[in-house]
Amino acid sequence: MRVIPMSEESYLKQLEPSDAQEMFWLTDTNRQYLREWLPWLDYTRTVEDTAGFIQMTINQHNNNQGTHYGIWYKGRLAGTLGVHNLDWINRKTSLGYWLGAQYQGHGLMTQAVVSYMDQLVFGSWGMEKLTIQAATENGKSRAIPERLGFQLEGVLRRNEFLYDHFVDHAVYSMLRSEWEEFRSSKMD
């Protein structure tokens, strides 16, 4: 299990089977809130469903295809982030994330994305490009790449089916050189 510090009150921890109960509780208590933008909630009905997801992320890690981390704040799981796949040949990947409603407004997701990019994406993995997609109307998710200097590459029309309708996705990207420049000018 790998831990990446973020602040005195928060850190990233690689998801493990013992996190299933906490993660399911966070998902279940935020079901209505998360449902607006996440398509997988109908497939997460029990702790066992969450445990299956966590096992899938462990397998992904063991197959060198990325990893998912829990975002921990004041001792509680606040959300998760992880990559969808690692394209080792082209040195690129795509990041997804979510946060419980009660943890919004603390800068947690911005800190989490920065730490994940520094330590893993552009750090130990040595990727050249990271993309983030978010529904065009999902202002909170779009604010993360915009705040961190990602470039808007375009919009994928009718890209995701959310229960009863399609949504368009804004696609953002960050190149390693852009991240290094952003980090040195804005964050250090």
Backbone hydrogen bonds in HBPLUS format (Angstrom, degrees):
<---DONOR---> <-ACCEPTOR-->    atom                        ^
c    i                          cat <-CA-CA->   ^        H-A-AA   ^      H-
h    n   atom  resd res      DA  || num        DHA   H-A  angle D-A-AA Bond
n    s   type  num  typ     dist DA aas  dist angle  dist       angle   num
A0014-GLN N   A0002-ARG O   2.96 MM  12  5.50 164.5  1.98 161.5 166.7     1
A0004-ILE N   A0012-LEU O   2.78 MM   8  4.94 160.3  1.82 141.5 147.9     2
A0012-LEU N   A0004-ILE O   2.79 MM   8  4.94 169.5  1.80 147.2 150.3     3
A0006-MET N   A0010-SER O   3.08 MM   4  5.42 151.7  2.16 141.4 135.0     4
A0007-SER N   A0010-SER O   3.04 MM   3  5.08 166.9  2.05 139.6 137.4     5
A0074-LYS N   A0009-GLU O   2.82 MM  65  5.21 166.2  1.84 156.6 161.2     6
A0011-TYR N   A0072-TRP O   3.02 MM  61  5.36 148.2  2.12 140.1 148.8     7
A0072-TRP N   A0011-TYR O   2.85 MM  61  5.36 171.8  1.86 176.7 174.0     8
A0013-LYS N   A0070-GLY O   3.01 MM  57  5.28 155.1  2.07 144.4 152.0     9
A0070-GLY N   A0013-LYS O   2.75 MM  57  5.28 168.9  1.76 153.3 150.3    10
A0015-LEU N   A0068-HIS O   3.06 MM  53  6.09 169.6  2.07 142.6 144.3    11
A0019-ASP N   A0016-GLU O   2.83 MM   3  5.63 166.9  1.84 132.1 136.5    12
A0020-ALA N   A0017-PRO O   3.14 MM   3  5.66 171.5  2.15 121.2 123.4    13
A0023-MET N   A0019-ASP O   2.87 MM   4  5.97 164.9  1.89 163.1 168.2    14
A0024-PHE N   A0020-ALA O   2.84 MM   4  5.94 158.4  1.88 150.2 156.2    15
A0025-TRP N   A0021-GLN O   2.96 MM   4  6.17 161.1  2.00 149.4 154.7    16
A0026-LEU N   A0022-GLU O   3.00 MM   4  6.26 161.8  2.04 148.2 152.7    17
A0027-THR N   A0023-MET O   2.93 MM   4  6.13 161.5  1.97 148.4 153.7    18
A0028-ASP N   A0024-PHE O   2.74 MM   4  5.87 171.5  1.75 159.1 161.7    19
A0029-THR N   A0025-TRP O   2.90 MM   4  5.96 163.8  1.93 152.1 156.2    20
A0030-ASN N   A0027-THR O   3.18 MM   3  5.23 142.3  2.33  98.4 109.4    21
A0031-ARG N   A0028-ASP O   3.40 MM   3  5.02 166.7  2.42 101.4 101.9    22
A0034-LEU N   A0030-ASN O   2.79 MM   4  5.91 172.2  1.80 174.2 176.3    23
A0035-ARG N   A0031-ARG O   2.94 MM   4  5.85 145.9  2.06 145.0 154.2    24
A0037-TRP N   A0034-LEU O   3.09 MM   3  5.99 149.7  2.18 125.5 130.7    25
A0038-LEU N   A0034-LEU O   2.99 MM   4  5.86 147.9  2.10 157.4 165.3    26
A0043-TYR N   A0040-TRP O   3.01 MM   3  5.46 151.8  2.09 112.9 121.8    27
A0044-THR N   A0041-LEU O   3.08 MM   3  5.12 164.5  2.11 108.4 111.8    28
A0049-ASP N   A0046-THR O   3.11 MM   3  5.19 125.2  2.43  95.8 109.0    29
A0050-THR N   A0046-THR O   3.30 MM   4  6.72 156.3  2.36 145.7 150.8    30
A0051-ALA N   A0047-VAL O   2.79 MM   4  6.10 154.8  1.85 150.2 158.5    31
A0052-GLY N   A0048-GLU O   2.86 MM   4  6.07 148.2  1.97 143.6 151.7    32
A0053-PHE N   A0049-ASP O   3.07 MM   4  6.43 150.0  2.16 143.4 151.1    33
A0054-ILE N   A0050-THR O   2.94 MM   4  6.25 163.7  1.96 154.1 158.1    34
A0055-GLN N   A0051-ALA O   2.91 MM   4  6.15 156.3  1.97 146.5 153.0    35
A0056-MET N   A0052-GLY O   2.96 MM   4  6.20 150.0  2.06 142.3 150.6    36
A0056-MET N   A0053-PHE O   3.05 MM   3  5.00 114.4  2.50  93.3 109.4    37
A0057-THR N   A0053-PHE O   2.97 MM   4  6.37 148.1  2.07 149.3 158.2    38
A0058-ILE N   A0054-ILE O   2.96 MM   4  6.30 146.5  2.08 146.2 156.0    39
A0059-ASN N   A0055-GLN O   2.89 MM   4  6.19 158.7  1.94 151.1 156.5    40
A0060-GLN N   A0056-MET O   2.88 MM   4  6.11 152.7  1.96 142.1 150.2    41
A0061-HIS N   A0057-THR O   2.95 MM   4  6.17 157.8  2.00 142.5 147.7    42
A0062-ASN N   A0058-ILE O   2.84 MM   4  6.13 163.2  1.87 152.3 157.0    43
A0063-ASN N   A0059-ASN O   2.89 MM   4  6.07 135.5  2.09 144.6 156.2    44
A0063-ASN N   A0060-GLN O   3.23 MM   3  5.17 131.3  2.48  93.7 106.5    45
A0065-GLN N   A0060-GLN O   2.90 MM   5  5.11 165.2  1.92 155.6 153.6    46
A0064-ASN N   A0061-HIS O   2.95 MM   3  5.11 156.7  2.01 113.8 115.8    47
A0069-TYR N   A0081-LEU O   2.83 MM  12  5.56 170.3  1.84 170.5 170.5    48
A0081-LEU N   A0069-TYR O   3.02 MM  12  5.56 151.2  2.10 153.5 160.5    49
A0071-ILE N   A0079-GLY O   2.77 MM   8  5.15 166.5  1.79 141.5 139.9    50
A0078-ALA N   A0071-ILE O   2.66 MM   7  5.45 174.4  1.67 174.2 175.9    51
A0073-TYR N   A0076-ARG O   2.82 MM   3  5.37 161.7  1.85 157.5 159.1    52
A0076-ARG N   A0073-TYR O   3.05 MM   3  5.37 165.5  2.07 114.5 119.2    53
A0100-GLY N   A0078-ALA O   2.81 MM  22  5.69 174.2  1.81 171.6 171.5    54
A0080-THR N   A0098-TRP O   3.01 MM  18  5.69 143.4  2.15 145.2 156.1    55
A0098-TRP N   A0080-THR O   3.05 MM  18  5.69 153.1  2.12 158.0 159.1    56
A0082-GLY N   A0096-GLY O   3.02 MM  14  5.65 155.9  2.08 155.5 160.3    57
A0096-GLY N   A0082-GLY O   2.90 MM  14  5.65 165.6  1.92 161.2 164.8    58
A0084-HIS N   A0094-SER O   2.95 MM  10  5.79 151.5  2.03 156.1 164.0    59
A0087-ASP N   A0092-LYS O   2.90 MM   5  5.28 165.6  1.92 174.9 175.4    60
A0091-ARG N   A0087-ASP O   2.69 MM   4  5.47 112.5  2.15 139.4 158.7    61
A0092-LYS N   A0087-ASP O   3.13 MM   5  5.28 150.0  2.23 134.3 141.9    62
A0128-GLU N   A0091-ARG O   2.65 MM  37  5.27 161.7  1.68 138.9 144.9    63
A0129-LYS N   A0091-ARG O   3.19 MM  38  6.66 146.0  2.31 147.3 154.9    64
A0093-THR N   A0129-LYS O   3.10 MM  36  6.59 145.1  2.22 147.9 158.0    65
A0131-THR N   A0093-THR O   2.96 MM  38  6.42 150.9  2.04 144.3 153.7    66
A0095-LEU N   A0131-THR O   2.87 MM  36  6.30 156.8  1.92 169.5 173.8    67
A0103-TYR N   A0100-GLY O   2.97 MM   3  5.52 160.9  2.01 118.4 124.7    68
A0104-GLN N   A0101-ALA O   3.23 MM   3  5.49 171.0  2.24 114.0 115.6    69
A0111-GLN N   A0107-GLY O   3.05 MM   4  6.23 168.5  2.07 155.2 158.6    70
A0112-ALA N   A0108-LEU O   2.80 MM   4  5.97 156.7  1.85 150.4 157.9    71
A0113-VAL N   A0109-MET O   2.88 MM   4  6.03 166.1  1.90 154.0 156.5    72
A0114-VAL N   A0110-THR O   3.01 MM   4  6.20 164.7  2.04 152.1 156.5    73
A0115-SER N   A0111-GLN O   2.95 MM   4  6.13 167.8  1.97 152.2 155.5    74
A0116-TYR N   A0112-ALA O   2.87 MM   4  6.02 162.8  1.90 151.8 157.0    75
A0117-MET N   A0113-VAL O   2.88 MM   4  5.99 160.6  1.92 150.0 155.3    76
A0118-ASP N   A0114-VAL O   2.88 MM   4  6.05 169.0  1.89 155.2 158.5    77
A0119-GLN N   A0115-SER O   2.89 MM   4  5.89 171.4  1.89 152.3 155.2    78
A0120-LEU N   A0116-TYR O   2.91 MM   4  5.49 154.0  1.98 136.4 145.0    79
A0121-VAL N   A0116-TYR O   3.19 MM   5  6.57 149.1  2.29 143.6 149.4    80
A0122-PHE N   A0117-MET O   2.84 MM   5  5.59 161.3  1.87 147.5 153.9    81
A0124-SER N   A0119-GLN O   3.03 MM   5  6.25 170.1  2.04 135.5 132.4    82
A0125-TRP N   A0120-LEU O   2.84 MM   5  5.52 160.2  1.88 152.5 155.9    83
A0127-MET N   A0121-VAL O   2.83 MM   6  5.57 161.9  1.87 168.1 162.6    84
A0126-GLY N   A0123-GLY O   3.17 MM   3  5.46 131.5  2.42 106.1 118.6    85
A0176-ARG N   A0128-GLU O   2.88 MM  48  5.06 146.6  2.00 138.4 139.1    86
A0130-LEU N   A0174-MET O   2.91 MM  44  5.28 156.3  1.97 150.1 158.0    87
A0174-MET N   A0130-LEU O   2.85 MM  44  5.28 144.5  1.98 150.6 161.3    88
A0132-ILE N   A0172-TYR O   2.98 MM  40  5.22 152.2  2.06 135.1 141.6    89
A0172-TYR N   A0132-ILE O   2.88 MM  40  5.22 171.5  1.89 157.9 160.7    90
A0134-ALA N   A0170-ALA O   3.10 MM  36  5.48 152.2  2.18 146.8 155.5    91
A0170-ALA N   A0134-ALA O   2.75 MM  36  5.48 160.0  1.79 169.0 162.0    92
A0138-ASN N   A0135-ALA O   2.91 MM   3  5.18 159.5  1.95 114.2 121.1    93
A0136-THR N   A0168-ASP O   2.94 MM  32  5.77 153.2  2.01 134.0 138.3    94
A0139-GLY N   A0137-GLU O   3.09 MM   2  5.77 124.8  2.41 107.3  91.9    95
A0142-ARG N   A0138-ASN O   3.04 MM   4  6.23 159.5  2.08 155.4 162.0    96
A0143-ALA N   A0139-GLY O   2.94 MM   4  5.94 137.0  2.13 139.5 149.8    97
A0146-GLU N   A0142-ARG O   3.26 MM   4  6.37 161.8  2.29 152.3 157.6    98
A0147-ARG N   A0143-ALA O   2.80 MM   4  5.77 156.6  1.86 145.3 151.4    99
A0148-LEU N   A0144-ILE O   3.08 MM   4  6.27 144.6  2.21 148.6 158.5   100
A0150-PHE N   A0145-PRO O   2.89 MM   5  5.07 158.1  1.94 158.8 154.6   101
A0149-GLY N   A0146-GLU O   3.35 MM   3  5.40 166.8  2.37 105.4 107.1   102
A0151-GLN N   A0173-SER O   2.86 MM  22  5.31 166.5  1.88 157.7 155.1   103
A0173-SER N   A0151-GLN O   2.85 MM  22  5.31 148.8  1.94 143.2 153.4   104
A0153-GLU N   A0171-VAL O   2.69 MM  18  5.54 157.3  1.74 157.9 166.0   105
A0171-VAL N   A0154-GLY O   2.87 MM  17  5.54 165.1  1.89 164.4 163.3   106
A0156-LEU N   A0169-HIS O   2.74 MM  13  5.08 157.8  1.79 154.5 158.6   107
A0169-HIS N   A0156-LEU O   2.89 MM  13  5.08 161.2  1.93 143.2 148.8   108
A0159-ASN N   A0167-VAL O   2.83 MM   8  6.02 123.0  2.16 136.8 146.9   109
A0160-GLU N   A0167-VAL O   3.24 MM   7  5.46 157.4  2.29 149.4 154.2   110
A0167-VAL N   A0160-GLU O   2.85 MM   7  5.46 147.5  1.96 151.8 162.6   111
A0162-LEU N   A0165-HIS O   2.73 MM   3  5.46 162.9  1.76 175.8 170.1   112
A0164-ASP N   A0162-LEU O   2.61 MM   2  5.73 144.4  1.73 112.5 100.0   113
A0178-GLU N   A0175-LEU O   3.03 MM   3  5.17 116.8  2.44 100.7 116.5   114
A0179-TRP N   A0175-LEU O   2.90 MM   4  6.20 157.2  1.95 159.1 166.3   115
A0180-GLU N   A0176-ARG O   2.94 MM   4  6.24 162.8  1.97 155.8 160.0   116
A0181-GLU N   A0177-SER O   3.06 MM   4  6.23 157.6  2.11 143.0 148.9   117
A0182-PHE N   A0178-GLU O   2.82 MM   4  6.00 162.1  1.85 150.2 155.7   118
A0183-ARG N   A0179-TRP O   2.79 MM   4  5.91 169.5  1.80 157.1 160.0   119
A0184-SER N   A0180-GLU O   3.08 MM   4  6.20 157.9  2.13 142.2 147.9   120
A0185-SER N   A0181-GLU O   3.01 MM   4  6.16 147.3  2.12 145.9 154.7   121
A0186-LYS N   A0182-PHE O   2.80 MM   4  5.65 161.5  1.83 158.5 162.4   122
A0187-MET N   A0183-ARG O   3.24 MM   4  4.99 144.7  2.37 116.7 126.6   123
A0188-ASP N   A0183-ARG O   3.16 MM   5  6.23 124.8  2.48 167.6 175.6   124
